[in-house]
Amino acid sequence: MTTREVDVVVLGLGPGGEHAAIKLARAGLDVVAVENRLVGGECPYYGCVPSKMMIAAAHQVAEVHRVPEFGGTAQVQPDWSIVAARVRDEATDDWNDAAAVERLEESGARFVRGHGRLAGPGLVEIGDTTYVAAKGVVLNTGTEPAVPPIDGLADTPYWTNRDAVRMTEIPGSAVVIGGGPIGCEFAQILARFGARVTVVEALDRLVAADEPEASAVLEEAFAAEGIQVLTGATVDSVEHADGSFTLHVDGQELSSEKLLVAAGRRGNLGDIGLDAVGLDPEARVLETDERMRAGEKLWAVGDITGKGAFTHVSMYQAGVVVRDILGEDGPWADYRAVARVTFTEPEVASVGLTEAQASDAGLAVATASGDLGARGWLAKAQGVVKLVADRDRGVLVGATVVGPAGGEILSMLVTAVHAEVPIATLRTMHFAYPTFHRAIETVLDELV
């Protein structure tokens, strides 16, 4: 084995790992950045970027269908080839990370393509080379699509999100296993471009991590678009023959041209040598402290920390790690106000604790909810605003906004939760009429 001494090894280059490697290299450290797939991780090639490009196209198609209701006539002929070309050429560069590698190397980091494994505190083996990191190792190995143990599924040509973003034509029909954010976003994309879509969810509602009120609005919207939703449903087996899938779901059969499995993610932790640093190789997530330290000379960021599988969380955590490695003083990790958005129409946006989570935490919970008010009526838009408060402290600890641009409307509520702005102060604000965010004022007045 060849031994090389460096300052930091970054193992895994999703958004957080890439960010940390670049920042540390620009600060003058000797950084080795390791990735065995694409630099940038899931987000730019299979997740956030291409999927939102597809969602934007689907929204445009849907808007044309609304013209007769508001003031005229219009026709649209959806053409998926335009979307597929944009995803290939503009979003993913045909799933090529050359530009990302160049950006990384221009920062001063050394890039190594390969599979790295921990060999001890500050030690990483890649092929026949052992890197000895004086300061330590940053883990950002990310997640991959989880595939449920459904009888027959493994023997079929099912899709995950990685396949769906590459599709060059819309199937005539599709079944989506999983009613979380990924499943719901793709279900609506497929339906708006003409596919007959069924969503099968094992839990009792869609987007089950969000408030029940959000699930109800989204399920109503899906029904209006002709998307069949089966909740509390179990897929017993899957078959594929003659170009068609057959799913046996609670005694009934579903047939479709394509099958998308969007049943969650699993961490890439099983083959990175966790046992060599005293950690459980069977762990689902890595426990970290406020400085993102997971062990001796070891930091972890991103999905593998279990704090939210979001690009913005990974980047935030990377900033914490950079400050710690460079010997700077905080701020350290704080997850009170993690924002999350499902980019369906309507958008489902939330921050902080749900009502159930706040109750489980033992808070004196107060909640209130309401519709989108005048703006929702004028635009004929579906939606709801729900606020969760700690009555004892008089502050918001969570909020949900479902509606057009829900993620943007949420921003003021993220600020309120993060900064612990008193509810009494929020009630004295001006809320422009007739905006969607004005609905927050009405809901605030109902908090008791």
KEKOL-820525 format. One line per field, with one value per residue (C-alpha): x, y, z. Coordinates in steps of 0.02 Angstrom, whole numbers, plus 32768, in hexadecimal, padded with zeros to 4 digits. Layout:
BEGIN
X c(X | ...)
Y c(Y | ...)
Z c(Z | ...)
***
This chain:
BEGIN
X c(8000 | 8038 | 8022 | 7FFF | 7FEF | 7F6A | 7F05 | 7E53 | 7E00 | 7D4D | 7CFC | 7C62 | 7C3F | 7B87 | 7B5C | 7BA1 | 7C40 | 7C66 | 7C47 | 7CB7 | 7D43 | 7D43 | 7D3B | 7DC5 | 7E35 | 7E1C | 7E4D | 7EF6 | 7EE1 | 7F1E | 7E78 | 7E57 | 7DA5 | 7D65 | 7CCB | 7CA3 | 7C08 | 7BE4 | 7C2C | 7B99 | 7B37 | 7A7F | 7A40 | 7A84 | 7A75 | 79E1 | 7989 | 7968 | 79A4 | 7961 | 78C0 | 7895 | 78B6 | 7838 | 77BE | 77C9 | 779C | 7709 | 76C9 | 76CE | 7665 | 75E7 | 75D8 | 759E | 7510 | 74D2 | 74C0 | 7409 | 73DA | 7428 | 7415 | 7423 | 744C | 74F2 | 753B | 75DD | 7636 | 76B1 | 7759 | 77C8 | 785C | 7876 | 787D | 78EF | 7968 | 796E | 798E | 7A19 | 7A6C | 7A49 | 7A30 | 7AA6 | 7B1E | 7AEC | 7B15 | 7BC9 | 7C23 | 7CB9 | 7C88 | 7C74 | 7D1D | 7D6E | 7D1E | 7D5E | 7E0F | 7E14 | 7DF6 | 7E98 | 7E4E | 7E90 | 7E07 | 7E0C | 7D8B | 7D70 | 7D25 | 7D72 | 7D6C | 7D9B | 7E31 | 7E3C | 7E2E | 7E69 | 7E92 | 7E3D | 7E6A | 7E48 | 7E8A | 7F3F | 7F55 | 7F3A | 7F1C | 7F4E | 7EE6 | 7F37 | 7E97 | 7E1D | 7D97 | 7CF1 | 7C6D | 7BE6 | 7BBD | 7B05 | 7A76 | 7A30 | 797D | 7938 | 78E3 | 785F | 7863 | 77CA | 77B7 | 77F0 | 7823 | 78DE | 78C5 | 786A | 78AA | 7862 | 7898 | 78E0 | 78F1 | 7998 | 7940 | 78AA | 7913 | 795E | 78B9 | 78AD | 77F2 | 775C | 7710 | 7658 | 7644 | 76AB | 769C | 7701 | 772C | 7742 | 76DF | 776B | 77B5 | 780F | 777C | 76FE | 7768 | 7783 | 76CE | 7694 | 7718 | 76E4 | 762A | 7638 | 7693 | 760A | 7630 | 75AC | 75F6 | 75D5 | 7632 | 763E | 766D | 7680 | 7659 | 75AC | 75CC | 763E | 76D4 | 76BB | 774E | 76EB | 764C | 75AB | 755E | 75E6 | 75C6 | 750C | 7527 | 75A4 | 7535 | 74A4 | 7512 | 754B | 7499 | 746A | 74F6 | 74C2 | 7551 | 7516 | 7555 | 7555 | 758A | 759E | 75C4 | 763A | 768C | 7690 | 76EC | 7724 | 7731 | 776F | 7746 | 772C | 775D | 76E1 | 76E7 | 7664 | 765B | 75F4 | 75BB | 7549 | 74EA | 74DD | 7548 | 7597 | 75E2 | 7657 | 76DB | 775A | 7778 | 77D1 | 7810 | 781D | 7815 | 789B | 7959 | 79E0 | 7A88 | 7B29 | 7B7D | 7B93 | 7C3B | 7C9F | 7CFB | 7C97 | 7CD1 | 7D84 | 7D58 | 7CEC | 7C44 | 7BBA | 7BC3 | 7B0A | 7AD8 | 7A4E | 7A91 | 7B2A | 7B14 | 7B6F | 7B88 | 7B67 | 7C0D | 7BDD | 7C61 | 7C39 | 7CD7 | 7D92 | 7DCF | 7D27 | 7C9A | 7BF9 | 7B82 | 7AEB | 7A68 | 7ACF | 7AB7 | 79FA | 79D6 | 7979 | 79A1 | 79AC | 7A36 | 7A24 | 7A3F | 7ADB | 7B23 | 7AF8 | 7B4F | 7BE6 | 7BF7 | 7BFA | 7C82 | 7CED | 7CE5 | 7D14 | 7DA7 | 7DE9 | 7DDC | 7D58 | 7CD1 | 7C21 | 7B95 | 7B7A | 7AF1 | 7A3F | 79A9 | 7918 | 78E5 | 790B | 78A0 | 7863 | 77FB | 77A4 | 7796 | 76EE | 765F | 762E | 76D8 | 76E4 | 775D | 7783 | 77FE | 7825 | 77B1 | 770A | 767D | 769D | 7759 | 773D | 76C5 | 773E | 77C4 | 7758 | 7734 | 7697 | 7658 | 75E3 | 75B2 | 7548 | 7529 | 74CD | 74BD | 7517 | 749B | 746E | 7501 | 74D4 | 7421 | 7456 | 74D0 | 7461 | 74F7 | 74F4 | 7557 | 7565 | 75D1 | 75F0 | 7653 | 7696 | 76C3 | 7711 | 768D | 7702 | 7787 | 7711 | 7773 | 7758 | 77B2 | 776D | 7707 | 76C1 | 768C | 7635 | 7611 | 765C | 770F | 76FC | 77B8 | 77CA | 773B | 778D | 7828 | 77E1 | 77AA | 7859 | 789B | 7819 | 7842 | 78FF | 7907 | 787D | 781F | 7793 | 76E6 | 76B1 | 772E | 76F5 | 7643 | 7678 | 76C0 | 7674 | 763B | 761B | 756E | 7543 | 75DA | 75E9 | 7656 | 75CC | 7579 | 75FF | 75B7 | 750C | 7555 | 75C1 | 7525 | 74D8 | 756A | 7536)
Y c(8000 | 80B0 | 8130 | 81E7 | 826D | 82F4 | 8369 | 8330 | 82A5 | 82C4 | 821D | 8235 | 82D0 | 82F7 | 83B0 | 83B7 | 8355 | 83B9 | 845C | 842A | 83F0 | 8492 | 8503 | 84A6 | 84A3 | 855D | 8578 | 852A | 8479 | 83E0 | 838E | 82E8 | 82DA | 822B | 81F5 | 8152 | 8195 | 8247 | 82E0 | 8341 | 82AA | 8284 | 8336 | 8379 | 82D8 | 8274 | 82DF | 8396 | 83E3 | 8370 | 8347 | 83FF | 8421 | 8397 | 83DD | 848B | 8443 | 83E3 | 8481 | 84E0 | 8459 | 845E | 851B | 8513 | 849F | 8525 | 85AE | 8587 | 859A | 8646 | 869E | 864D | 85B2 | 855B | 84B7 | 8462 | 83CF | 838D | 8358 | 82FD | 82FD | 83B6 | 8392 | 82FB | 8361 | 83ED | 8371 | 831E | 83BA | 8445 | 83F0 | 835A | 8374 | 82C5 | 8284 | 82BB | 830B | 8351 | 8405 | 83D9 | 8381 | 8418 | 848D | 841F | 8417 | 84D2 | 84ED | 8490 | 83EA | 8346 | 82D9 | 821C | 81B1 | 8112 | 80BC | 80F1 | 8093 | 80CB | 806C | 80C4 | 8175 | 81EA | 815A | 8137 | 80AC | 80C3 | 8035 | 8019 | 80C4 | 80F4 | 81AC | 81E8 | 8283 | 82ED | 8349 | 82C0 | 827C | 82C6 | 8246 | 8272 | 81C9 | 81F0 | 817B | 8110 | 80DD | 805D | 7FC7 | 7F72 | 7EB3 | 7E96 | 7DE9 | 7DEB | 7EA2 | 7E84 | 7E20 | 7EAE | 7F47 | 7FC2 | 8077 | 80DD | 819A | 817F | 812B | 81A0 | 823C | 81E8 | 81BC | 81F5 | 81D8 | 81D2 | 8126 | 8109 | 80D4 | 80CA | 808D | 80E9 | 8089 | 810E | 81A9 | 8214 | 82AE | 8252 | 81E2 | 8270 | 82E3 | 8260 | 8228 | 82D7 | 82EC | 824A | 826F | 831F | 82DC | 825D | 81C0 | 8164 | 8163 | 8104 | 8129 | 809C | 80D0 | 805B | 80E2 | 812B | 81CC | 8221 | 8287 | 8237 | 8294 | 8334 | 836D | 830B | 83AC | 83B3 | 82FF | 8321 | 83B5 | 8356 | 82BD | 832C | 837D | 82D3 | 8296 | 832F | 8305 | 8250 | 8207 | 816D | 8166 | 80C6 | 80E5 | 8065 | 7FEC | 7F58 | 7F1B | 7E5F | 7E35 | 7E7A | 7E26 | 7E62 | 7E11 | 7E4B | 7EFD | 7F11 | 7F10 | 7EBB | 7EE8 | 7E88 | 7F07 | 7ED0 | 7E55 | 7EC0 | 7EC7 | 7F63 | 7F63 | 7FE5 | 8001 | 8043 | 802F | 80B5 | 8082 | 811C | 80C8 | 812B | 812D | 80CB | 810A | 80D8 | 80A2 | 7FE6 | 7FDF | 8076 | 8027 | 806D | 7FDD | 801A | 80B9 | 8066 | 8087 | 800C | 7FDA | 7FAD | 805C | 80B1 | 815F | 81A6 | 8204 | 82AB | 8336 | 83EF | 83FC | 8369 | 82FB | 8242 | 81FE | 821A | 8280 | 825F | 82D0 | 82A3 | 830C | 82F3 | 826B | 81F1 | 825E | 8247 | 8302 | 8312 | 82D3 | 8380 | 83D8 | 8472 | 840B | 83BA | 8463 | 84AC | 841D | 842D | 84E2 | 84A8 | 8428 | 84A8 | 851E | 8493 | 8455 | 8505 | 8528 | 85AE | 85D3 | 8596 | 85A7 | 84ED | 847C | 84AB | 8450 | 84B0 | 84FC | 8480 | 84AE | 842B | 8437 | 83B7 | 8408 | 83C4 | 8438 | 8472 | 8479 | 842D | 8493 | 8482 | 84B3 | 8477 | 8405 | 83BE | 83C1 | 830A | 8325 | 83BD | 835A | 82C8 | 8343 | 8372 | 8425 | 8483 | 847E | 84FA | 84E9 | 8545 | 8531 | 8585 | 858E | 8604 | 8690 | 870F | 86E7 | 862F | 865A | 86D2 | 8653 | 85BE | 8570 | 84E1 | 84F4 | 8501 | 8557 | 8502 | 8549 | 84E9 | 854E | 8534 | 8588 | 8599 | 85FA | 8653 | 8622 | 85B9 | 8511 | 84D5 | 8508 | 84C0 | 851B | 84BE | 8523 | 857B | 85AE | 855E | 8552 | 860E | 863A | 85CC | 863B | 86B5 | 8624 | 85D7 | 867C | 867F | 85CF | 85E3 | 868D | 8661 | 8700 | 8719 | 86F4 | 879A | 87F0 | 8790 | 87C8 | 887F | 886A | 88AB | 8821 | 8860 | 8845 | 87DC | 876A | 86B3 | 86DE | 874A | 86A7 | 8698 | 8732 | 86E1 | 8640 | 869D | 86F0 | 8646 | 8606 | 85FF)
Z c(8000 | 7FD8 | 8065 | 8047 | 80CB | 80B5 | 8123 | 80FC | 809B | 8064 | 8041 | 7FD6 | 7F6F | 7F7A | 7F90 | 8041 | 801F | 7F83 | 7FE0 | 8072 | 7FFF | 7F9C | 8034 | 8091 | 7FF7 | 7FDA | 8090 | 8067 | 80A7 | 8048 | 801C | 7FC5 | 7F85 | 7F5E | 7EFB | 7EA3 | 7E48 | 7E0E | 7E65 | 7EA8 | 7EE0 | 7EC5 | 7EBF | 7E19 | 7DB7 | 7DFA | 7E7C | 7E9A | 7DF7 | 7D6E | 7DCB | 7DE6 | 7D2E | 7D07 | 7D88 | 7D3B | 7C92 | 7CDB | 7D30 | 7C8B | 7C38 | 7CC6 | 7CBE | 7C0A | 7C3B | 7CB5 | 7C32 | 7C08 | 7CBF | 7CCC | 7C27 | 7B7D | 7B1C | 7B08 | 7ACF | 7AFC | 7AAE | 7B32 | 7AEA | 7B65 | 7AED | 7B14 | 7BCE | 7BB8 | 7B50 | 7BD2 | 7C5E | 7BF9 | 7BB5 | 7C33 | 7CDA | 7CD9 | 7C47 | 7C11 | 7CC0 | 7CB1 | 7D45 | 7CE7 | 7D12 | 7DCB | 7DCF | 7D7C | 7DFC | 7E88 | 7E46 | 7E23 | 7EDD | 7F02 | 7F38 | 7EF0 | 7EA7 | 7EAF | 7E57 | 7EB9 | 7F4F | 7FF4 | 8099 | 8147 | 818D | 8234 | 827A | 81F0 | 817B | 80D3 | 805A | 7FA1 | 7F37 | 7F67 | 7FB6 | 806C | 808E | 813B | 8164 | 81EB | 8213 | 81E4 | 8170 | 813A | 810A | 808C | 803F | 8027 | 8005 | 7F7A | 7F4F | 7FC8 | 7F78 | 7FE3 | 7FF1 | 7F85 | 7F3A | 7E84 | 7E7F | 7E70 | 7DD0 | 7D76 | 7D18 | 7D96 | 7D9D | 7E2B | 7E23 | 7DCB | 7D3B | 7D39 | 7D1C | 7C83 | 7C30 | 7B7C | 7B67 | 7BD8 | 7BF3 | 7BD9 | 7C8E | 7D2C | 7DDE | 7E62 | 7F00 | 7F85 | 7FAF | 7FF5 | 7FA1 | 7F14 | 7EEB | 7EEE | 7E83 | 7DFD | 7E03 | 7DD7 | 7D4F | 7CFB | 7D0A | 7CC2 | 7C2B | 7C09 | 7C6C | 7CCF | 7D7F | 7E20 | 7EC1 | 7F40 | 7FF1 | 8086 | 8106 | 811C | 80BA | 803C | 8078 | 8122 | 8170 | 815D | 81B3 | 818F | 814C | 80C7 | 8095 | 8082 | 800D | 7FA2 | 7F94 | 7F5D | 7ED9 | 7E99 | 7E8E | 7E27 | 7DAD | 7D9C | 7E00 | 7E5E | 7F11 | 7F79 | 802D | 80B6 | 8029 | 8023 | 7F83 | 7F94 | 7EF4 | 7E4C | 7DA2 | 7CFA | 7C54 | 7BA1 | 7BCA | 7C58 | 7D15 | 7D80 | 7E38 | 7EB6 | 7F36 | 7FC4 | 7F59 | 7EBC | 7E21 | 7DD9 | 7D2B | 7CE3 | 7C60 | 7CDD | 7D97 | 7DFD | 7EA8 | 7F18 | 7FC1 | 801C | 8022 | 807D | 80B6 | 805F | 8101 | 80ED | 8096 | 80CF | 8161 | 81F3 | 8261 | 824C | 82AA | 832E | 82DD | 82B1 | 81F9 | 8203 | 823B | 81D8 | 8202 | 8257 | 82FA | 82FB | 8379 | 835C | 82FD | 828D | 82DE | 82D0 | 8321 | 8333 | 829F | 824D | 8214 | 81B7 | 8150 | 80E3 | 80DA | 8142 | 81DD | 81DC | 81EF | 814B | 809D | 8053 | 7FF4 | 8061 | 8100 | 80B8 | 8084 | 812E | 8188 | 8117 | 814E | 8203 | 81DC | 8181 | 8215 | 828E | 8226 | 820E | 82C8 | 82B6 | 8336 | 8306 | 82EC | 8300 | 82C0 | 82EE | 82A3 | 82F1 | 824C | 81C1 | 812B | 80AF | 8011 | 7FA3 | 7EF8 | 7EC5 | 7E98 | 7F15 | 7F68 | 8015 | 807E | 8136 | 81BC | 826B | 82CC | 8299 | 8318 | 8343 | 8358 | 83C7 | 8433 | 843E | 8476 | 850A | 84D4 | 8502 | 8450 | 83FE | 8347 | 82C9 | 820F | 8182 | 80C6 | 804F | 8068 | 7FE2 | 7F71 | 7F72 | 7F40 | 7EB6 | 7E6D | 7E95 | 7EEA | 7F66 | 8004 | 80C0 | 8142 | 81E8 | 8279 | 830F | 83AA | 8453 | 84C0 | 8555 | 84F5 | 847D | 83E2 | 8348 | 8344 | 829E | 8206 | 8166 | 80C8 | 803B | 7FA0 | 7F09 | 7F31 | 7FDC | 7FEF | 7FD5 | 804B | 80CE | 80D7 | 8155 | 81C2 | 81BA | 81FB | 8285 | 82BF | 82B0 | 8308 | 8384 | 8357 | 83D7 | 8393 | 83DE | 836C | 82D3 | 82F2 | 82E4 | 8235 | 8194 | 811C | 806C | 8024 | 7FC1 | 7FCD | 7FF8 | 808D | 80D6 | 8107 | 818E | 81E5 | 81F4 | 8238 | 82B5 | 82FB | 831A | 8383 | 8439)
***
